């Protein structure tokens, strides 16, 4: 938990909340790299992720990059990001595939 707090404090972060004030999504960026973009599963398809991404992109340096999961890859492609490399990362002993994606200009 402390590592997340430290990381978020060092990044520009955004949150999305519902009408009741419950967290439904968040995102953060540092030095042109989108570190996290998350939307609660029950809120997918409502434009929350797109709104968070627009906020990240608004004043960000170009190009932007993100390490997108296989699941998130189509979302970023719809927003103009292109896969630059397929990667394998290990998290807690489990190998995962993700994609380094880049958006150069808009």
Secondary structure, 3 states (H helix, E strand, C coil): CHHHHHHHHHCEEEEEECCCCCEEEEEEEECCEEEEEEECHHHCCCCHHHHHHHHHHHCCCCCEEEEEEHHHHHHHHHCCCEEEEEEEEEECCEEEEEEEEEECCC
